[in-house]
């Protein structure tokens, strides 16, 4: 999704809110359209480059595969799992809106004092930094998989007792 902001200077006018898979279950990450680098988890060659990526080679560092995993898990129990996914999507995207405003201010200051190279560097680093923090959060999203396992909804309070207790 593109966010066009005509009131800002040209380098800041367009922000791409990029999602890696199913629109309903992906967190959209803001990336300045003028950025010259992409986060590693979004990078790589694909069909647009004439390369068919190996679908049967799961990569935990790929935004597509992690989002696809969560999406497919949600499809199996939509009424139970999707509300949890949506809550996290909204939480992440709300924080990204705040971070984007802060970065806009920083970049405007850099442009204002003639530091265009530093402004572009900040744009590049922003997308990478936001995506890196999302990657760490996705790893904590494995809780969705654990919480909705074996057709039960679990929490720390109702986990089954361990079979490997010392006193057994």
Secondary structure, DSSP 8 states (H G I E B T S, - for coil): -EEE-TTS-GGGSEEEEE-SS-TTT---EEEETT-S---GGG-S--GGGT----TTS--TT-HHHHHHHHHHHHHHTHHHHHHHHHHHHHHHHHHHHHHHHHHHHHHHHHHHTT-HHHHHHHHHHHHHHHHHHHHHHHHHTHHHHHHT-TT----GGG----TT-TT-
